[in-house]
Amino acid sequence: VRVGVLGATGFLGGELVRLLAEHPEVEITAMGSRSNAGKRLSQVRPNLVGAADGPLEDLDAAALADRCDLVFLALPHGTSALAGSALRAHGVPVIDLGSDFRLKAPADHVRYYGRTPGAPELLDEAVYSLPELTGAPVGDLIANPGCFATALALTLAPVADADRVLVSGITGSSGSGIAPSAGVHHSLRRTDFKAYKPLRHQHLGEVRQLLASRGAVPSIAFVPHSAPVARGIHVTAFVEGVSGVIDRYRQAYANSALVSVTDGPLRMGAVVGTCRAEIGVVEGDDGVVVFCAIDNLLKGGSGQAVQNLNLRQGWPETLGLPLIGGWP
Ligand SMILES: NC(=O)c1ccc[n+]([C@@H]2O[C@H](COP(=O)([O-])OP(=O)(O)OC[C@H]3O[C@@H](n4cnc5c(N)ncnc54)[C@H](OP(=O)(O)O)[C@@H]3O)[C@@H](O)[C@H]2O)c1
């Protein structure tokens, strides 16, 4: 399958190229960039020397339609809607790693992102795909989940009938993308620690939407934090009003190649660099705590996008995905 990657110079785009370059069923035939068009990708992403090191190009939808059977979008919020609707108008299947096609209700775009949807006519066609919970995606416009949303949904789905869930989460600086700014620069995060968007993180919209489609949505109080690490997400959920919890997780993910369940806390470093998710459960007299760890750029982004491609094409689910991490 001939694929294109738009936003190839970004953190998710670069990780996509890294995975797709070694994927046995895929040929990368286009790598899109606006500000770096004309350069080779390895001039911007030194880790990609020798891996699909073709030229970066500023391509329109017609050119992409000639060269690609499917295009991944790894673009900023608001930009995917434009690129996605142009590509769909040319009949090109799209997997979008951004947020523009995740929410169904236009009112939720306003509530969680503060703006009306950029391509409202495509919201019905878009298929939100977190494979462990939604199955193999069928369709030509796949909305890949957000990074925190992936960890939250995997954590909450088996206990969605709980009365209330309190969640504290941490994320690494790569979650903010490649462009440094005063609020997210790694050198400032390196020596600091802070909560951000307490109780109002934008990914709560897609998590509530997904849980509602499965039947039950608990009250979710979520506080994310910026941690002094480059990649990785770790969430800690205090679950109220349910019991027999570890068996629920073991059952829910029994057939999952990428989610493992353990009795006890986790090491986030064990999943960084992999497309796996780990879930840990601790049940005691004073409550139930569930932990989940993922790599935000892999299971939380590019790896899950390749997992979605694999399932859409009918290939083995984990084809081309890293499953074993480094240590440290
Ligand atoms: N980082 C994560 O952990 C993560 C996880 C899941 C989902 N996401 C989502 O995935 C998307 C990409 O995230 P990212 O972290 O990879 O972002 P990023 O590092 O900022 O990369 C985005 C890329 O898009 C290109 N771009 C910027 N503005 C553009 C525009 N107006 N039109 C076309 N291209 C433009 C830039 O490349 P050029 O300047 O070279 O054109 C840039 O390298 C975002 O929607 C993000 O919310 C991120």
The ligand as an SDF file (V2000), in Angstrom:
LIG
                    3D

 48 52  0  0  0  0  0  0  0  0999 V2000
    2.5520   14.6700   20.5760 N   0  0  0  0  0  0  0  0  0  0  0  0
    1.7090   13.7310   21.0370 C   0  0  0  0  0  0  0  0  0  0  0  0
    1.9910   13.0410   22.0350 O   0  0  0  0  0  0  0  0  0  0  0  0
    0.3930   13.4990   20.3240 C   0  0  0  0  0  0  0  0  0  0  0  0
   -0.2880   12.3010   20.6060 C   0  0  0  0  0  0  0  0  0  0  0  0
   -1.5090   12.0450   19.9590 C   0  0  0  0  0  0  0  0  0  0  0  0
   -2.0210   12.9870   19.0740 C   0  0  0  0  0  0  0  0  0  0  0  0
   -1.3420   14.1560   18.8250 N   0  0  0  0  0  0  0  0  0  0  0  0
   -1.9200   15.0760   17.8320 C   0  0  0  0  0  0  0  0  0  0  0  0
   -1.2840   14.7990   16.5820 O   0  0  0  0  0  0  0  0  0  0  0  0
   -1.0920   15.9990   15.8370 C   0  0  0  0  0  0  0  0  0  0  0  0
    0.4010   16.1910   15.5920 C   0  0  0  0  0  0  0  0  0  0  0  0
    1.0510   16.2650   16.8490 O   0  0  0  0  0  0  0  0  0  0  0  0
    2.6210   16.4600   16.9760 P   0  0  0  0  0  0  0  0  0  0  0  0
    2.9230   16.4130   18.4340 O   0  0  0  0  0  0  0  0  0  0  0  0
    3.3390   15.5720   16.0650 O   0  0  0  0  0  0  0  0  0  0  0  0
    2.7640   17.9650   16.4630 O   0  0  0  0  0  0  0  0  0  0  0  0
    4.0780   18.7260   15.9570 P   0  0  0  0  0  0  0  0  0  0  0  0
    5.2900   18.0510   16.4890 O   0  0  0  0  0  0  0  0  0  0  0  0
    3.8660   20.1530   16.2770 O   0  0  0  0  0  0  0  0  0  0  0  0
    4.0590   18.5110   14.3670 O   0  0  0  0  0  0  0  0  0  0  0  0
    3.0600   19.0090   13.5280 C   0  0  0  0  0  0  0  0  0  0  0  0
    3.6470   19.2180   12.1470 C   0  0  0  0  0  0  0  0  0  0  0  0
    2.6290   19.7820   11.3160 O   0  0  0  0  0  0  0  0  0  0  0  0
    3.2150   20.7340   10.4080 C   0  0  0  0  0  0  0  0  0  0  0  0
    2.3650   21.9510   10.4180 N   0  0  0  0  0  0  0  0  0  0  0  0
    2.3130   22.9160   11.3590 C   0  0  0  0  0  0  0  0  0  0  0  0
    1.3810   23.8430   11.0400 N   0  0  0  0  0  0  0  0  0  0  0  0
    0.8650   23.4570    9.8490 C   0  0  0  0  0  0  0  0  0  0  0  0
   -0.1300   23.9930    8.9860 C   0  0  0  0  0  0  0  0  0  0  0  0
   -0.7850   25.1190    9.3050 N   0  0  0  0  0  0  0  0  0  0  0  0
   -0.4170   23.3200    7.8530 N   0  0  0  0  0  0  0  0  0  0  0  0
    0.2220   22.1940    7.5290 C   0  0  0  0  0  0  0  0  0  0  0  0
    1.1980   21.6450    8.3220 N   0  0  0  0  0  0  0  0  0  0  0  0
    1.4920   22.2650    9.4570 C   0  0  0  0  0  0  0  0  0  0  0  0
    4.5930   21.0610   10.9150 C   0  0  0  0  0  0  0  0  0  0  0  0
    5.5010   20.6500    9.9040 O   0  0  0  0  0  0  0  0  0  0  0  0
    6.1640   21.6880    8.8480 P   0  0  0  0  0  0  0  0  0  0  0  0
    6.3930   22.9730    9.5640 O   0  0  0  0  0  0  0  0  0  0  0  0
    7.4300   21.0090    8.4480 O   0  0  0  0  0  0  0  0  0  0  0  0
    5.1770   21.8130    7.7560 O   0  0  0  0  0  0  0  0  0  0  0  0
    4.8010   20.2060   12.1500 C   0  0  0  0  0  0  0  0  0  0  0  0
    6.0400   19.5140   12.1280 O   0  0  0  0  0  0  0  0  0  0  0  0
   -1.7160   17.1200   16.6710 C   0  0  0  0  0  0  0  0  0  0  0  0
   -3.0370   17.3160   16.2350 O   0  0  0  0  0  0  0  0  0  0  0  0
   -1.7080   16.5470   18.0900 C   0  0  0  0  0  0  0  0  0  0  0  0
   -2.7370   17.0710   18.8860 O   0  0  0  0  0  0  0  0  0  0  0  0
   -0.1440   14.4240   19.4340 C   0  0  0  0  0  0  0  0  0  0  0  0
  1  2  1  0
  2  3  2  0
  2  4  1  0
  4  5  1  0
  4 48  2  0
  5  6  2  0
  6  7  1  0
  7  8  2  0
  8  9  1  0
  8 48  1  0
  9 10  1  0
  9 46  1  0
 10 11  1  0
 11 12  1  0
 11 44  1  0
 12 13  1  0
 13 14  1  0
 14 15  2  0
 14 16  1  0
 14 17  1  0
 17 18  1  0
 18 19  2  0
 18 20  1  0
 18 21  1  0
 21 22  1  0
 22 23  1  0
 23 24  1  0
 23 42  1  0
 24 25  1  0
 25 26  1  0
 25 36  1  0
 26 27  1  0
 26 35  1  0
 27 28  2  0
 28 29  1  0
 29 30  1  0
 29 35  2  0
 30 31  1  0
 30 32  2  0
 32 33  1  0
 33 34  2  0
 34 35  1  0
 36 37  1  0
 36 42  1  0
 37 38  1  0
 38 39  2  0
 38 40  1  0
 38 41  1  0
 42 43  1  0
 44 45  1  0
 44 46  1  0
 46 47  1  0
M  CHG  2   8   1  16  -1
M  END
$$$$
